[in-house]
Amino acid sequence: MKLIVRHNAGGLTVEVSDIEGKEEHLLTEFQACKEGRCSCPSDEYKKLDSLEIDHLAGKIRLRLSAKPGQAFDKAEIEKCLDHTETELYPNN
């Protein structure tokens, strides 16, 4: 799984690629985060105002918007994504 995390106005954009065969599991996990049921060992989800999930050919794009006055820690989001991959696919 390849990750690109970029800051944007009001939050972060995350592009997840090289996910062949992993799309459905990842989409399920990202949807849980969107609904406030994030399993990551981080409090970054508490800063989340909205999460848009786009599933493109072989890629998933996440657009995270922070609550007013909040800012995401890019390194923490990257750790959370690594955690998600490890939880779903421990032998990778």
HELIX and SHEET records of a PDB file:
HELIX    1   1 GLU A   23  LYS A   34  1                                  12    
HELIX    2   2 GLU A   44  LYS A   47  5                                   4    
HELIX    3   3 LYS A   74  LEU A   88  1                                  15    
SHEET    1   A 4 LYS A   2  ASN A   8  0                                        
SHEET    2   A 4 GLY A  11  SER A  17 -1                                        
SHEET    3   A 4 LYS A  59  ALA A  66 -1                                        
SHEET    4   A 4 LEU A  48  LEU A  56 -1                                        
END                                                                             
